[in-house]
């Protein structure tokens, strides 16, 4: 005959159910503890990452609550003001400033920044470790929660001494770049001129040789005229003068003089034109702008390129009626010559 369990006691099935429930609760506690440990590890890694970022920043940084009390700072700020993290935490940010004007500026700026994403920039003086004022360019930004609630400000700044040094380096680099660019332009111009030397020498040789030959002839003619005039002034007889005139060929000499003089002047003018063109081409200073005939510039470029680097080059060019343009003839000539020389060089290579 089965016995009944005493009043107030649990039967076996109830105990089994209780134990099973306890196992579930314990298992859930273990899982929650594991998840909590993982969250702690992730939180620690995030804190280390943020601490590493703050310590590696060269700019000063501090985070303030809505009343302007410091909640967080980085090592650059602590090094600048000569205070540790513990002494800064909870202190008003205004105690770091070197003068009342800077404090007033910062108070007014922070008071005006209350809306999410609001920001402003200002220049204030911080007190360094020796109490000396250090001008700092500060950018102030509003801190807010995910739902947009205002919780304080973030101030990021850089001492203006570093900025001025960086600007000075940038300015020096820019000036050096401009000088290098001018040198490269001048070197390219001189290189183009150098490639044309052979053609220029040939171009100058023709009129100079012509003038030199005419000068030798004129020298001979001068000696003959001098001999004839000495005979005239010496009182020679008419028959002797006529014989000497025929001997020295004075009449053909006189008829030949105009053409010799004209040819010499033409050769000299041609030489002067070539030298003038070279001076315009090699000039470093900018010439004044004026009306330029493009046909004339193109013809001069073809002429110099053919004379200088490609004497056997066959050029098919036909001038067209174009209105004058306003520009610099010398610079346009140089550009066209560089393009032609590059095209000729690529064709030969």
C-alpha positions in Angstrom: 0.0 0.0 0.0 1.6 3.3 -1.2 2.5 5.9 1.4 1.5 9.6 0.9 4.3 12.2 1.2 4.1 14.2 4.3 2.2 17.5 4.1 4.4 20.4 2.8 7.0 18.2 1.0 7.6 18.0 -2.8 7.3 14.9 -4.7 10.2 13.6 -7.0 8.8 15.1 -10.2 8.7 18.5 -8.6 12.3 18.3 -7.4 13.4 17.3 -10.9 11.6 20.3 -12.4 13.2 22.6 -9.8 16.7 21.2 -10.5 16.1 21.6 -14.3 15.1 25.2 -13.7 18.2 25.9 -11.7 20.3 24.4 -14.4 18.7 26.7 -17.0 19.3 29.8 -14.7 22.9 28.8 -14.1 23.5 28.2 -17.8 22.0 31.6 -18.6 24.2 33.2 -15.9 27.3 31.6 -17.4 26.4 32.8 -20.9 25.7 36.3 -19.6 29.0 36.3 -17.8 30.8 35.2 -21.0 29.1 37.9 -23.0 29.9 40.5 -20.3 33.6 39.4 -20.4 33.6 39.9 -24.2 32.0 43.3 -23.9 34.6 44.2 -21.2 37.4 43.2 -23.6 35.8 45.2 -26.4 35.4 48.2 -24.2 38.9 48.0 -23.0 40.2 47.7 -26.5 38.1 50.7 -27.5 39.4 52.7 -24.5 43.0 51.8 -25.4 42.4 52.8 -29.0 40.9 56.1 -28.0 43.7 56.7 -25.5 46.3 55.9 -28.2 44.6 58.4 -30.6 44.6 61.1 -27.9 48.2 60.6 -26.9 49.4 60.6 -30.5 47.7 63.8 -31.4 50.1 66.8 -31.8 47.1 69.2 -31.5 45.8 70.0 -28.0 42.4 68.6 -27.2 40.0 68.9 -24.3 36.3 67.9 -23.8 34.1 70.0 -21.5 30.7 69.6 -20.0 27.9 72.2 -20.6 29.4 74.4 -17.7 32.9 74.4 -19.3 34.4 71.9 -16.8 37.1 69.7 -18.3 36.1 66.0 -18.6 38.9 64.8 -20.9 42.2 66.0 -22.2 45.1 64.7 -24.2 48.9 64.6 -23.5 49.6 67.5 -25.9 47.4 69.8 -23.8 48.8 68.5 -20.5 52.4 69.0 -21.8 51.6 72.5 -22.9 50.0 73.7 -19.6 52.2 71.5 -17.4 49.4 69.8 -15.5 48.4 66.1 -15.1 45.1 64.5 -16.0 43.9 64.3 -12.4 44.4 68.0 -11.7 42.7 69.0 -15.0 39.7 66.8 -14.6 36.7 68.9 -13.3 38.6 72.2 -13.6 37.1 75.0 -15.6 38.7 75.3 -19.0 39.0 79.0 -18.5 41.7 78.6 -15.9 44.1 77.4 -18.7 43.9 80.8 -20.4 46.5 83.5 -20.0 44.5 86.7 -20.0 40.9 88.0 -19.4 40.3 88.8 -23.1 40.9 85.2 -24.1 38.6 84.0 -21.3 35.9 86.3 -22.4 36.2 85.2 -26.0 36.0 81.5 -25.0 33.0 82.0 -22.7 31.1 83.9 -25.4 31.9 81.3 -28.0 30.9 78.3 -25.9 27.7 80.1 -24.8 26.7 80.6 -28.4 27.3 76.9 -29.4 24.4 74.9 -28.2 22.9 73.2 -31.3 24.1 69.9 -32.8 27.0 70.2 -35.3 27.5 73.9 -34.4 31.2 75.0 -34.5 33.4 78.1 -34.4 37.0 79.1 -34.5 38.9 81.6 -32.4 42.4 82.5 -31.3 43.1 82.6 -27.5 46.2 82.6 -25.3 46.9 79.5 -23.2 49.4 79.6 -20.3 52.3 77.3 -20.9 54.2 75.3 -18.2 56.1 78.5 -17.3 53.1 80.7 -17.2 53.9 82.5 -20.5 51.1 83.1 -23.0 51.0 80.8 -26.1 48.6 81.8 -28.9 46.5 78.9 -30.0 44.1 78.6 -32.9 41.1 76.7 -31.4 38.2 75.0 -33.1 35.1 74.5 -30.9 32.5 71.9 -31.7 29.3 70.9 -29.9 29.1 67.5 -28.2 25.7 65.8 -28.4 24.1 62.4 -27.8 22.6 60.2 -30.5 19.3 61.9 -30.1 20.8 65.4 -30.4 20.9 66.3 -26.7 23.6 68.9 -25.9 26.2 67.5 -23.4 29.2 69.8 -23.8 32.0 71.0 -26.2 35.1 69.7 -27.8 38.1 72.1 -28.2 40.9 71.2 -30.6 43.7 73.7 -31.2 47.2 74.1 -32.5 49.8 76.6 -31.2 50.2 79.4 -33.8 54.0 79.0 -33.6 53.7 75.7 -35.3 51.2 77.0 -37.9 53.4 80.0 -38.7 56.4 77.6 -39.1 54.4 75.4 -41.4 53.2 78.4 -43.4 56.7 79.7 -43.7 57.9 76.3 -44.9 55.0 76.2 -47.4 55.8 79.7 -48.6 59.5 78.9 -49.0 58.6 75.7 -50.9 56.3 77.6 -53.1 58.9 80.2 -53.9 61.5 77.5 -54.6 59.0 75.9 -57.0 58.4 79.1 -58.8 62.2 79.6 -59.2 62.6 76.1 -60.4 59.7 76.6 -62.9 61.3 79.8 -64.2 64.7 78.0 -64.5 63.1 75.1 -66.4 61.3 77.5 -68.8 64.5 79.4 -69.4 66.5 76.2 -69.8 63.9 74.9 -72.3 64.2 78.2 -74.2 68.0 78.0 -74.2 67.9 74.3 -75.3 65.6 75.2 -78.2 68.0 78.0 -79.1 71.0 75.7 -78.8 69.4 73.2 -81.3 69.0 76.1 -83.7 72.6 77.2 -83.6 73.7 75.2 -86.6 70.9 76.6 -88.7 71.5 80.1 -87.5 75.2 79.9 -88.3 74.3 78.9 -91.8 71.7 81.6 -92.1 74.2 84.2 -91.0 77.0 82.9 -93.1 75.2 83.7 -96.4 74.7 87.5 -96.0 78.0 87.9 -94.1 79.9 86.1 -96.8 78.2 88.3 -99.4 79.1 91.5 -97.6 82.7 90.3 -97.0 83.1 89.5 -100.8 81.7 92.9 -101.7 84.0 94.6 -99.2 87.1 92.9 -100.9 85.9 94.1 -104.3 85.3 97.6 -103.0 88.7 97.7 -101.4 90.2 96.8 -104.8 88.1 99.5 -106.5 89.2 102.0 -104.0 92.8 101.4 -104.6 92.3 101.8 -108.4 90.3 105.0 -107.9 93.0 106.3 -105.6 95.7 105.6 -108.3 93.6 107.3 -111.0 92.9 110.4 -108.8 96.6 110.8 -108.0 97.3 110.8 -111.7 94.6 113.4 -112.3 95.9 115.7 -109.5 99.5 115.1 -110.7 98.9 117.0 -113.9 99.2 114.0 -116.3 98.3 114.7 -119.9 94.9 113.9 -121.3 96.2 111.0 -123.4 98.0 109.5 -120.3 94.9 109.8 -118.3 92.8 108.1 -120.9 95.2 105.3 -121.2 95.3 104.9 -117.4 91.5 105.1 -117.3 91.3 102.2 -119.7 94.0 100.2 -117.9 92.4 100.6 -114.5 88.9 99.9 -116.0 87.5 103.0 -114.3 84.3 103.1 -116.3 83.2 99.5 -115.5 84.3 100.1 -111.9 82.0 103.2 -111.6 79.0 101.3 -113.2 79.6 98.4 -110.8 79.7 100.5 -107.6 76.0 101.1 -107.1 75.2 97.4 -107.3 78.1 96.5 -104.9 76.9 99.1 -102.4 73.3 98.0 -102.7 74.2 94.4 -102.3 76.4 95.1 -99.2 73.6 97.1 -97.6 71.1 94.3 -98.3 73.4 91.7 -96.8 74.0 93.9 -93.7 70.3 94.5 -93.3 69.6 90.8 -93.6 72.2 90.1 -90.9 70.7 92.7 -88.6 67.2 91.2 -89.1 68.5 87.7 -88.2 70.2 89.1 -85.0 67.1 91.0 -84.1 65.0 87.8 -84.5 67.4 85.9 -82.3 67.3 88.5 -79.6 63.5 88.4 -79.5 63.6 84.6 -79.3 66.2 84.4 -76.5 64.8 87.3 -74.5 63.9 86.3 -70.9 61.7 89.4 -70.1 58.2 89.4 -71.3 57.5 91.6 -74.3 54.6 93.9 -74.5 51.4 92.5 -75.9 50.4 93.7 -79.4 48.7 92.7 -82.6 50.4 89.6 -84.1 50.1 88.2 -87.6 49.8 84.4 -87.1 50.8 83.7 -90.7 54.1 85.6 -90.2 54.7 83.8 -86.9 54.1 80.3 -88.5 56.4 81.1 -91.4 59.2 82.2 -89.1 58.8 79.1 -87.0 58.9 76.9 -90.1 62.0 78.8 -91.3 63.9 78.4 -88.1 63.0 74.7 -87.5 64.0 73.8 -91.1 67.3 75.7 -90.8 68.1 74.4 -87.3 67.1 70.8 -86.8 65.5 69.5 -90.0 67.1 71.0 -93.1 65.6 68.2 -95.3 62.1 68.5 -93.9 59.4 69.0 -96.4 56.7 71.4 -95.2 53.4 71.9 -96.9 52.0 75.2 -95.6 49.6 77.7 -97.1 48.8 81.0 -95.5 45.2 81.9 -95.0 43.5 85.2 -94.4 43.2 85.5 -90.6 42.6 88.7 -88.6 45.4 89.8 -86.3 45.4 88.5 -82.8 46.6 90.2 -79.6 49.5 88.4 -78.0 53.3 88.1 -77.7 54.9 87.3 -81.0 58.1 86.1 -79.5 56.4 83.7 -77.1 54.0 82.4 -79.8 57.1 81.8 -82.0 58.8 79.8 -79.2 55.7 77.7 -78.6 55.2 76.8 -82.3 58.9 76.0 -82.7 58.9 73.7 -79.6 55.8 71.9 -81.0 57.4 71.5 -84.4 60.7 70.3 -83.0 58.9 67.8 -80.8 56.9 66.5 -83.8 60.0 66.3 -86.0 61.9 64.4 -83.2 59.1 61.9 -82.7 58.9 61.3 -86.5 62.7 60.7 -86.8 62.7 58.4 -83.7 
